[in-house]
Amino acid sequence: MKILLSCLAILIGASCITATPQNPVSNQEIRDAILSLVHSNSLIDSKLERHETRERALGELVKKGLMTLQKNQRIFEPIKGSFDRLDKRVSEIETMLLKSEKQKKEEQSKLTNLLEKILAAFESSAQAATRSSDDSDGDDDDDEKLPKKVDDLLDMVKGLRREIAEFRADQTSIEATNKNLVAQTEELVKDRTNQADVFAKKLEEKLTKLNSGKDSKFEDDVKGSLKDLKTDLKQLLDKNEKSSASVGVGLSGLNDADRKFLRELSNETKDAIQDMQLEVLTVSDKNFAKTATRIQESHEAVDEMSKSLAELISGSEAFFDESQKFFGDSSNPSKLEKIMLDTSNNVLETKRRFEYGIHQIILEVGDVMKTANSSMQKRLNELNDGILENHNAALVNLSSKIETEMSQVWRQIGIMYQEITSSKKALDRLQEQTEFYVNGTIMTMDSMEGKVGLITNRMQEVDSNLNYLLGRLSLVTQEFNQIKFGLGEALDNIRSSFMTVQEKVKQNVGPGPHRIEENDNEKDLNSLSKRHARSFPLNFRRKNV
């Protein structure tokens, strides 16, 4: 617009110059007008460049805003996956806890079954011992011949000695098995995997010691029960290792608070198990001390019985010698019959005493074993109940803690969802504003493009008019020179006329009135107008008209 105004001003100035010859236009003014036109063009170019830079900066800002929005959306995308992983970990922890509880129940059931098998083996051994003692009670037929009775008596004494020796071997084997059972319970409670081989070696050594006895059925039962116990212990240890490994893997996904809670729980259970173990050991030691004292008493009674048997054997041998002598001298049959009756009564009495002592020892040992087994079973049940109660309480606490943590997690999820929705709304508003600004900038750019097109068209028109203007300026300069020449001549004529007037005034010295010739002045003016008309070309005068 400034270019158009400047062009119009130049044209008006040129027309004024042509219309009014009294205000001439210099070359400096034309140069200033052209420079102002170039300066206005450069200003318009700089404004367009600044506008383009603003549009570029706005486009960069819009791009950066869109990139930040995309980054924020990408940041919120993995939240869903983290929540899914958290749910999976919680479900895995629950399944692992249920599996560990089932495994512990199975282990406890297996342990109870093994203890029942061992108790049944002990009861079967005791019944076998009673049957052997009952089978030894044969029918004592009073034979007529004394040597046969003496031989039977000697055989019975030897059988009693053999049974006592077997009973001693059974007692030692029972003590060894009791010690092994206590060691096995200690091993099972401590969960020491590195002591399984040592335990197996000890069992093999005890089995080699038990091979000296003659009760094959009892040995087979004990060996089978020990083998079953060994295999079950290995299985339980393997399961415990697997469960501990699985629990360790599951605990790796928990946080520090849960790990600390579970460690405290495991430490409490270990302390409870150690306390139960100490109580079981004390009770078992007391029971074993009682059984040892009773077994020593029974051994002392058996020793006394063996001494009496030795005396009886020596007496029977002396009686046999005397009877041989007496048979040689058969003068007194009544004395012989009386002696035989006395010996038979003594033999029956000793037999009854032996049977009573053996039955009493068996009953005492059975009572001691029953009390020891009942106390052991009671302590094991108490230990099982205590462990189950501790684990149940721990599970309840852990489940409640997990519920509270999950509730907090869901609360945080809700808060994050609200924040995400609010951020989404803000992003939508920002997108709408950016779209509005972009649309406005596009419209302004379109309008500016139209204006620039108009300006370029006007500039082209100005360029086309400049050539005409330059031609006209050359004509104006020529005419200006002609005007200048005509004005010089007119001034010379005026000067000459003034000189003539002055000379005339000087000639007329006297006071007026003086006569002035009007015809001369009119002639001079007419001549000037004619010269001025001759100085302008005809085509320029026509255009001005």
Secondary structure, DSSP 8 states (H G I E B T S, - for coil): -HHHHHHHHHHHHHHHHHH-TTS---HHHHHHHHHHHHHHHHHHHHHHHHHHHHHHHHHHHHHHHHHHHHHHHHHHTHHHHHHHHHHHHHHHHHHHHHHHHHHHHHHHHHHHHHHHHHHHHHHHHHHHHHHHHHHT-------S-HHHHHHHHHHHHHHHHHHHHHHHHHHHHHHHHHHHHHHHHHHHHHT-GGGHHHHHHHHHHHHHHHTTSS-HHHHHHHHHHHHHHHHHHHHHHHHHHHHHHHHHHHHTTS-HHHHHHHHHHHHHHHHHHHHHHHHHHHHHHHHHHHHHHHHHHHHHHHHHHHHHHHHHHHHHHHHHHHHHHHHHS-S-HHHHHHHHHHHHHHHHHHHHHHHHHHHHHHHHHHHHHHHHHHHHHHHHHHHHHHHHHHHHHHHHHHHHHHHHHHHHHHHHHHHHHHHHHHHHHHHHHHHHHHHHHHHHHHHHHHHHHHHHHHHHHHHHHHHHHHHHHHHHHHHHHHHHHHHHHHHHHHHHHHHHHHHHHHHHHHH--S-S-----HHHHHHHHHHHHHHHHHHS-HHHHHHH-
